[in-house]
Amino acid sequence: MEVAQSRLMSTKKITMDSTLRLWWGLLVEHQIELPLIVIASIIMGDILRIPLAGKFLRIQYRVPGEEGLYMGGTDDIYFVAFWVVVFTFVRASIMEYVLTPIAKYGGIRNSRSQHKFLEQSWLLLYYGVSWTFGFYIIYNSPFWMKTSYFWIDYPHKAIPHLSKWYYLVQTGFWLQQFFVLHAEKRRDDYPQMVIHHVVTSLLLVCSYMTYFTRIGIAVLCMMDSADIVLALAKCLRYLHYQKLCDYTFGCFVIAWAYTRHYLFFLIMWSIWKEADVYLVIDCRPSQGFFVCRQIQYFFLTLFVVLQGLMLFWFGQIVKVIWRVLQGSNAADCRSESESEMTECKQM
């Protein structure tokens, strides 16, 4: 009897695993069609005035009597989920119908190099747009060049429409990156990328819930600046503009060191020191006041983990710089296999 039950349970598990693999395979193979069906269904639902559909499409919790200011709430989950689907559709569509012809026109024939070019071109496009929005928000905000305004007038419960839209869309992007990470061929630095995505997503969600969006926007914009230059350098390499790639890579190294180590450290220092200067350390969640040692240490721990990953990657970048000084070409080989490393040195 026990043997029969064991066989039955094993059969059910195999069937479930097969079903999950089937659905996962369908989603990976149809990253344009399936998300498009979901998006079209939500838009149709909104046209038919189904209340739930509108939550996926529009920012919720407008502050009464305050033009353009919005609070946060649980219904924001719908908006974030919608953008996870949108990014899946937009990424696959742009790579297929826009970037693939560009890659072919640029003479990229090798399928692996072509796919990597598509990935980096998409990231160049996304980070360029994302950084533009982030920089605009910061430049027109009180905390432009003033970390003290991370804390002055805290808690910042009500934020402008654009700031909230930007924050939720960025959250959707980073959650969608988990799908990309597992749908694409596994990178050599897969464990580090998983940790990076988990920490980034935690920082976004937790900072939103505790009204530290000013710090979050500053970090997002700061991170995007170096990613733009890196993606551009990689695209130039795949297009065989090696000299231009080398110069761009040099700019990337400067941007990385300045933003991800110097500016990032200033934000960590602000969390560690300036919070005590401008606020009373007293956690009152019912009043939306989340400034206490436990939360302070929680965020600092996530920042330290993120900084550790960036130092690890910077070590890989230094190796590339050393090869350049020895006469090789610049190539970011942080996630390349051994055979690809050889190709990087040769290109």
ChimeraX attribute file (.defattr): number of C-alpha atoms within 10 A of each C-alpha:
attribute: neighborCount
match mode: 1-to-1
recipient: residues
	/A:1	6
	/A:2	7
	/A:3	8
	/A:4	9
	/A:5	10
	/A:6	11
	/A:7	12
	/A:8	12
	/A:9	12
	/A:10	12
	/A:11	12
	/A:12	12
	/A:13	12
	/A:14	12
	/A:15	12
	/A:16	12
	/A:17	11
	/A:18	12
	/A:19	12
	/A:20	12
	/A:21	12
	/A:22	12
	/A:23	11
	/A:24	13
	/A:25	12
	/A:26	12
	/A:27	17
	/A:28	17
	/A:29	12
	/A:30	14
	/A:31	18
	/A:32	20
	/A:33	14
	/A:34	16
	/A:35	21
	/A:36	17
	/A:37	12
	/A:38	15
	/A:39	19
	/A:40	11
	/A:41	13
	/A:42	20
	/A:43	17
	/A:44	13
	/A:45	15
	/A:46	17
	/A:47	11
	/A:48	10
	/A:49	11
	/A:50	13
	/A:51	10
	/A:52	13
	/A:53	20
	/A:54	18
	/A:55	19
	/A:56	22
	/A:57	17
	/A:58	12
	/A:59	21
	/A:60	20
	/A:61	15
	/A:62	17
	/A:63	14
	/A:64	9
	/A:65	7
	/A:66	10
	/A:67	10
	/A:68	13
	/A:69	18
	/A:70	22
	/A:71	18
	/A:72	19
	/A:73	11
	/A:74	9
	/A:75	14
	/A:76	19
	/A:77	13
	/A:78	19
	/A:79	21
	/A:80	25
	/A:81	18
	/A:82	20
	/A:83	23
	/A:84	22
	/A:85	20
	/A:86	21
	/A:87	21
	/A:88	22
	/A:89	21
	/A:90	17
	/A:91	18
	/A:92	21
	/A:93	15
	/A:94	16
	/A:95	20
	/A:96	13
	/A:97	10
	/A:98	13
	/A:99	20
	/A:100	18
	/A:101	13
	/A:102	17
	/A:103	21
	/A:104	13
	/A:105	11
	/A:106	13
	/A:107	13
	/A:108	19
	/A:109	11
	/A:110	10
	/A:111	9
	/A:112	10
	/A:113	16
	/A:114	22
	/A:115	17
	/A:116	14
	/A:117	26
	/A:118	24
	/A:119	19
	/A:120	22
	/A:121	24
	/A:122	20
	/A:123	19
	/A:124	22
	/A:125	14
	/A:126	18
	/A:127	22
	/A:128	18
	/A:129	13
	/A:130	19
	/A:131	20
	/A:132	14
	/A:133	17
	/A:134	22
	/A:135	19
	/A:136	13
	/A:137	21
	/A:138	17
	/A:139	12
	/A:140	9
	/A:141	15
	/A:142	15
	/A:143	18
	/A:144	16
	/A:145	11
	/A:146	9
	/A:147	19
	/A:148	16
	/A:149	17
	/A:150	25
	/A:151	22
	/A:152	16
	/A:153	10
	/A:154	16
	/A:155	17
	/A:156	17
	/A:157	18
	/A:158	17
	/A:159	19
	/A:160	17
	/A:161	17
	/A:162	17
	/A:163	21
	/A:164	22
	/A:165	18
	/A:166	17
	/A:167	22
	/A:168	21
	/A:169	21
	/A:170	20
	/A:171	23
	/A:172	23
	/A:173	21
	/A:174	18
	/A:175	20
	/A:176	20
	/A:177	19
	/A:178	15
	/A:179	14
	/A:180	15
	/A:181	15
	/A:182	13
	/A:183	14
	/A:184	11
	/A:185	9
	/A:186	12
	/A:187	15
	/A:188	14
	/A:189	13
	/A:190	14
	/A:191	10
	/A:192	16
	/A:193	17
	/A:194	15
	/A:195	14
	/A:196	18
	/A:197	18
	/A:198	16
	/A:199	18
	/A:200	21
	/A:201	20
	/A:202	15
	/A:203	22
	/A:204	24
	/A:205	16
	/A:206	17
	/A:207	18
	/A:208	21
	/A:209	16
	/A:210	18
	/A:211	21
	/A:212	21
	/A:213	24
	/A:214	24
	/A:215	22
	/A:216	20
	/A:217	23
	/A:218	22
	/A:219	20
	/A:220	19
	/A:221	21
	/A:222	21
	/A:223	19
	/A:224	25
	/A:225	21
	/A:226	22
	/A:227	21
	/A:228	23
	/A:229	23
	/A:230	26
	/A:231	25
	/A:232	21
	/A:233	28
	/A:234	27
	/A:235	23
	/A:236	20
	/A:237	25
	/A:238	22
	/A:239	20
	/A:240	15
	/A:241	14
	/A:242	18
	/A:243	13
	/A:244	15
	/A:245	24
	/A:246	21
	/A:247	12
	/A:248	20
	/A:249	27
	/A:250	17
	/A:251	15
	/A:252	22
	/A:253	17
	/A:254	12
	/A:255	20
	/A:256	24
	/A:257	16
	/A:258	15
	/A:259	19
	/A:260	22
	/A:261	15
	/A:262	12
	/A:263	17
	/A:264	20
	/A:265	16
	/A:266	13
	/A:267	19
	/A:268	19
	/A:269	14
	/A:270	18
	/A:271	20
	/A:272	15
	/A:273	11
	/A:274	18
	/A:275	19
	/A:276	14
	/A:277	12
	/A:278	15
	/A:279	13
	/A:280	10
	/A:281	15
	/A:282	11
	/A:283	15
	/A:284	11
	/A:285	10
	/A:286	7
	/A:287	8
	/A:288	15
	/A:289	17
	/A:290	22
	/A:291	22
	/A:292	16
	/A:293	13
	/A:294	11
	/A:295	14
	/A:296	15
	/A:297	13
	/A:298	14
	/A:299	20
	/A:300	17
	/A:301	14
	/A:302	17
	/A:303	19
	/A:304	14
	/A:305	15
	/A:306	20
	/A:307	18
	/A:308	12
	/A:309	16
	/A:310	18
	/A:311	15
	/A:312	13
	/A:313	18
	/A:314	18
	/A:315	13
	/A:316	16
	/A:317	21
	/A:318	12
	/A:319	15
	/A:320	22
	/A:321	21
	/A:322	13
	/A:323	15
	/A:324	15
	/A:325	11
	/A:326	9
	/A:327	10
	/A:328	16
	/A:329	21
	/A:330	29
	/A:331	25
	/A:332	22
	/A:333	21
	/A:334	18
	/A:335	16
	/A:336	15
	/A:337	13
	/A:338	11
	/A:339	8
	/A:340	12
	/A:341	15
	/A:342	12
	/A:343	13
	/A:344	18
	/A:345	17
	/A:346	11
	/A:347	14
